[in-house]
């Protein structure tokens, strides 16, 4: 159907304008009451949003100037959140998928306990995909509330929640008083306007996975925004339950404060992975310490270093307050025809999941339907009950030090490691240019945070002129040679017509700007 670009003004006195393209059913999502609440949330939260984002920036500047990692802060008082609702107490496998109808419908049939329609990490953050996601989520909630969503039985049907776009992004297609609204506020408000009442009428839990939070002050902002939405929609405060991803070193340090700020609604903390690694890399960059530069990505494993330090810290903070802790995402999807790769992936997956369960995690996030059954099997064996929220991280081996939030990784730095980062960044940038939010590169699903880490990884090697295991120094010439080799390899995989339809040349320019520009700025 041909799309129509038009401008809507909802109650001129309120100065709410929508300038984005209109497709089928967009008017249903962008109704006058919905936009009225979007405007109300914008006016309530925009000033504080600007303040918490400015504080984020100041923390980044301090890290760039060599400030040490933040210290863990814990309230000594003994308290716990209210009991986790039954529909969210069992989350041994949580499947994160792009927020589109096809991905969502496929996810419902996997057996995952929960499904996250992810607008922040796995979906291109543009107007049409954001509104199409709202339609898909509304249809799912409406159909499941009536009991004919085509998925598993009501007893085993997964709980579906949305993860909005990042707090730092704006939605230029909706303005209030001439100012673009926060994309995250728009995503959450539109979703709640259309689904909160339906879920409550069907006696279903209402929940969200919040976008990445960097500090307790951001959590407090979200709590006030959600309380305002609940009040306007006639729901009791605390109706909307939230899960919070811990994707930065500062968030890990302030995990207890984040839980406290969301005390009336939080049910889980989710460990980040590549976003957390990027945060540590940013902090290390400020020290200009060549020894702290990350090794090849293949050495940045979950069972050691800062990822294990963060993982154990999240379990400790979450379980102390009666909140679930979910282990970092796994996204490896081997070629089904390569039996050796499948066996190797499953063995590594089993070991990672067993270690996560031993450390106290209640489940794990996965990024592909193929992983659901395999992860679920391990956690069902290791955790007989719905969760192990009463358990703290298992003691370490005698003499083994407790891993810290910024503990470095040992390992080589190689040309192949540089090329792999180029491959990930290039693949993701090209996918984004064509409107996709995630891409499979080398049998692993890579989203926004993985691509961000790839660029930071390369820029840190360029900045420090890292010497590789084979003696080469990482400089602009070596980077350009590896980038050219990767483009040539990709060119050989496509026909003339298929290559013309792809955007790898433009993507290469974006990757070059990100890697070299960031290195020079440092």
N, C-alpha and C positions, 0 to 999 in steps of 0.2 A: 504494500500500500504506500502511495506517495505520501511523504511526510510534509507537514505544513509548518512553517515557522510563523509564529504569531506572538504577540505580546498581550499578556493579561495583567490587569491591574485590579487587585482585590481591595475594595473599599479604599478609595483614593486617599481618604484621610489617614489611613495607616501606611500608605506608600509601600505596598508590597507588589513587586513586579516579577513576572516570570517571562524570560526571553528565550528559553530553550526551545528546541524543536518539539513538535507535538506529534505523537504517533497514537495508534489505537489504544484506548483506555487510559491515556495520560490524564485526561480530565477527571477520571475517577480517583486517581491518586492525588492530583493537584486541586482538590476541591477547595471551596472558600473556607470551610471550617479548618481544614488541614493547614492551609497557608496562614490562616489567622493564628494558629498555634505555633507555626514556624516563626512567625514574626514575634510572638510573645516570648518564645524561648530565646530568640536572638537578642532581644532587648534585655532579657534577664542575664544572659551569660556572656555576651560578647566582650564586655569590659574585662571581666575576670579571665576570659579565655586569652585575651591579649596579654594580661599580666602573667599568667602561668607560662605562656609561650616565651615571653621575654625572660622569665626566670630560667627556662630551659636553655635559652641562648646564652645567658650569663654563665650557666654551669659548663656549657660547651667551651666558652671563651676561657674559663678558668682552667679547664682540662688542657686546652691548647697552650696555655701559659705554663703548664707543668704542675698544676695542683695535684696533690695525691688523690687516690680514689676515695670516695665518701666512706665514712664509718657507719657501721650498722647501728641503728637506733631502735631500741625496744622499750615499750612502756612496761614497767615492772608489775603493774597491776594485773591481777588474774581475772580475766573475763573471757567469755566466748560468745560467738554469734548465736542467733536462734538456730534451732534444728533445721538442717537442710531439707527442703521439700522432697517428697518421695520421687518425683519425676526427675530430680537432678542429683540424687544421692549415689546413683550407680553410673559411673562414667569411665568404665575401663577402656573403652575405645571411643575417641571423639574424632569424627571425620570432618576435616575442613575442606570445602569445595568452593569453586567460583560461584558467585551469586547469580546464576542464570538458570532458566527452567530445566534444561537438559541435565545439567550437573546435579541440581537439587533432586530431580525425579530419580536419577540413578542412585544417588546417595541413600534415598529412603529404603532401598531394597538390599542394602549391604549387611544389615544386622548391627550397625554401629549404635551405641547407646545414645549419642548425641551427634547432631550434624550442625556445623557452623557454615552458614552462607556468608562467605568472607569477602567483604568489599574493600578491606584495607590491604590485605596481603596477596590475594589471588585473583582479583578482578581489576581490570583497567578502570581508573578512577574518573570516568567521564559521565556526562549527563545522561545519555541514553541508557547506558548500562546500569546506572544507579536507579533510574525510574523503572526500567525493565525488571530489576531485582525486586523492587517494591511490589510489582504486579505478581511476580512468581511467589513471593512470600505470602501475599494476601490470598492467592488462590490455594496455596498449601494449607494455610490456617483454616480457611473457609471449608475446604473439602474434608480435612481431618476432623474438624469440629462436628461435621455431619456424618462422619464415620465411613466415607467412601473415597478415601484418598488413593486407593489402589496399592497401598503399601502393606506391610505386615499387619498382624492382628493388633488390636488396640493395646494389648499387654506388652508387646515387643516393639511397637512402633517407635522410632527414634524421636527424641525431642529436638526440634529445630529452632535455632536462634540465629540472629543476624549479628555480624560484626561490622560496624560502620567504618567509613573512611577515616583516615587519621585526623586528629584534632587540629593539626597544622594546616590542613587543606581548606580551601573555600569552594563554594559552589557558585560560580559567577552567573549561572542562569537564574538564580533567585536572589533578588536584592531586597533589603528592608531599609527604608529611609536612605536609599541610594548606596547602601553598603552590602557587598556580597555576604551571604550567610555562611557560617561554618558548615562544611560538608557533613561532618559528623553529627551536628545538631539537626540538620535537615534530614539525614538518613534515619536517625532514631525517632524524631518526631513523626515523620510520615509513617514509619512502621507502626508506632504505637497508636496513632490515630485510627488506623485501619484494622489492627489485629488485637489490641489489648482487650476490648470488650468481647470479641469473639472467643478468645482464649478463656476469659473468666466465665463466660456463659457455659462453655463446655467443660468447666472445672479443670482447665489445663494451667500449668505453670507459665507465667509470663517471664521471659528472660532475654538477656542480651549478653554477648561477649563484647566488652568495651574495646575500643582501639587501644593501642599501646599507651600506657600511663607511665610517666617518668618520675612523679613525685606525689606525696600525700595531698598537696594542694590541688593537683589536678583531679584526684579522686573526690575530694570535697566538692569541687565544681560539678562533677558529674552527679554526685548525690543530690545536690540542690536542683540541677536541671531535671533529673528524673522525678524528684518530689513535685516539682512544678507541673510536669506533664501529668503525673498521677492526679494531682489536685484538679487540673483543668478537665480531665477525663472522668472524674468522679470515682477514682479508685483509691483505696487506702494507701497511705504512705508505706513504702516497702513492698508493694505489689510486684514491681519489676525487679527480678533477681539478676545479679550480674556476676560474670566471671571476668577476671582481670589478667591479661598477659603481662608477664614481667620480662621486658625486653631490653632493659638497660641496667648498667651497674648501679645507677642511682636508685632505680626502682627496687632492685634487690635489697639495697641498704635500707630503704624506707618501706619495705614490705609490711611491717607491723603497722606503720602509720596509715598506709593505704587501706589495710583491712579496717582499721579504726574509723577512717573517714566514711567507709561504706558499710559500717557495722550492721545496719538494718536491712541490707539487701545482698551482701556479697556471699557467694557460695563456693567459689573456687579461685585459686591462683594457677595460672598456666605458665610454665617455663618457656621462655623464648629460646632460640638457638642462634641462628645467624644474625638476628638483630642484636642479641646480647654480645656476640663476638664482635660485631661492628662497634658497639658501644665501648668495649674494652680496647679495641684498636684505636678508637678516637682518643681515649684517655692516654694510651701509651704514646700516641703521636706527640702529645704535649711535652713529654719527657725527652724527646729526641734521643731515645735510647735504642741503638741498633739491636741490642740483645733482646729487647722486648717486642721487636717486629715479628708478626706471626709467621710460622713456617708454612709449608704447603698445606692447603686445606685438608688433605687426606690425614694429616696428623691431628686435626682439631676434633677429637673424638669426645663422646659424651662421658666416658668413664674416668676422665682425669682433667686436670687443669681447671681453668675458671668455669667451664661449663658444669663440672661436677660440684665445684664450690657453690655456684649459684643454685644448682638443683637441690642440694642439701639445705641450703639456706631457705629456699622457698618452702620445702616440706616442713622445716622447723617452724617458720613463721605461720604457715597456714594451719597446721595441726594444733599448734598452741592455742589457736583461736577457734577451733572447730570447723575449719574450712578445708575443702578438698585441695589437693595438689596434683596437677597433671604434668607428666614428664614432657620434655622437649619433643617437638614434632619430628617424625621420621617421614622421609619422602622418597626413599629408594624404590624404584620400580624396574626390576631387571627384565630383559627380553625373555619372554616365556619360552622361546625356542633354545635359549642358552642354558642348559641344565646346570652347568657348573656355576654360572652367575646366580641362578636362582638359589642353588644350595648354599652358596657363600652368603648371599643376602639374608636368607632365612636364619642361618647360624648366627650371623652378626646381630640380627634383629632379636633373636631369642636371648642372646647374652645381654644386650642393651636393656631389654624389657625386664629380665630377671634382676639386673642390677638396679633398675629404677624402682622396682617393687621392694627390693631389699632396703633401698634408701628411704622408703616410706611413701612413694607416689601411689596415688589411687587409680591411675590410668594413664593413657598416653594419647597424644594427638597424632593423627596420621593425615597424609595429604593425597592419598589415592585409595579407591575402593579395594584394590587387590590386597592391601595391607590389613584391612579390618579383621578378617578371620584369624590371621596369623598372630596379630597382637592380642586380640581377644582371648585366644587360646592360652597364651602365656599368663595373662593376668587372671584368668579364671582359675588356673592351677595355683598360682602364687597367692591370690587373695580370695579365699572361699566366700567371704561376705561381700556386701555391696561395695564397701570401701574399707580402708584402714586408717580412718581419720584420727583414731585414738593413738596411733603409733607415731613415734618420733624416729628420725633417721637412725639406722642401725649403727652400732659402734664400729669404728674403723679398726683395721688390723693393728695389733700391738706395735707401737712405734711409728705408725703411719700418721703424719700430721693432718689436721683438718684442712681441707683445701680452701683457699681464699677466693674472694669474688673476682680477683684479677690475676690469679696465678698463671704464669706463662706456660706455654707449650714447648716441648722439645721436639726437634725434627728438622729435616733438611729443607732448604729452599732451592727449587730447581726450575729449569726452563719449562718443564712440563707443568709445574705448579703455576707459573705465570701464564702459560697458554690455557690452562684450565680456567683460570679466572677470566681471561679474555673471552673464552668460549661461553661461559655463563653470562657475563655481562652483555655480550653481543647478542646471544640468543634471546635474553629477556628484553633488551632494548628493542630488538626487531619485532618481537611479539607485541610489545606495548604499542609500537607504531601502527600495528594492524588491529589494535583494539583488544588484545588479550592480556590477561593479568599474570599468567604463569606459563612456563614452558618446560618441557622435558628435555634436558640436556644430559646425555650420557647415562640415561637410565635413572635420573633423579629429577623430581619436580622442583623447579626453582621459582619462588615468588619474589616479591619486591625486596624483602630484607636480605635474601641470598644474593641478589644482584647488587644491592647496596654494599654488602660486604666485599664482593668481588672487586668493585671499583676502589674501595678503601684499601683493600689488600694490595692492589697494584700500585696505588698512589704512595703507600707507605714504603714499598720496596724502591720506588723511584726516588722518593724524598731522601731515604737513607743510603741510596746507592748500594743496595744490598748485594753482597757477593754470594753467588750461587755455588752449589756443591761442586760444579764443574769449573769454577773459576771465573765465569763471566760476571761482570758488574751490571746490575739492572739500571739502564739509562734510557733516554728517549729513543735512541737508535735501536736498542734491543727490543723495547716495547713495540716500536713501529714494525720491526721485522716479524715479530710473533703475530701481530695483528694482521699483517699482509698474508702471512702463511695461513692463518685461520680463514680469512676471506677467500683465499684461493682454494682451500679445502672445501669450503661450503659451496663455492661456485661450481666445483666439479660434481656436486651432488644433485644439481638441478638442471633441468632442460632450459633452453633459452627463454621460452615463454614463462616457465615457472619462476626463473630468476628475476624476470622483469616484474613479476607480481610481488616479489618480496622487497624488504626495505633494509637489507643488510648494509648497503653503502651509507645510508643515513644513520643507521644504528652505529656503525663504526665511528662516525664523526661524533656521535653523542658519547660513546665510550672513551674516545680520545680526549674529549673536553673534560670528562669526569676524572679520568685517571691523571692526566698531565696537569690539568688545571688545579686539581686539589693538591697535588704534590708541590706545584709552584707556589700556591697560596700559603702552604705551610712553611 
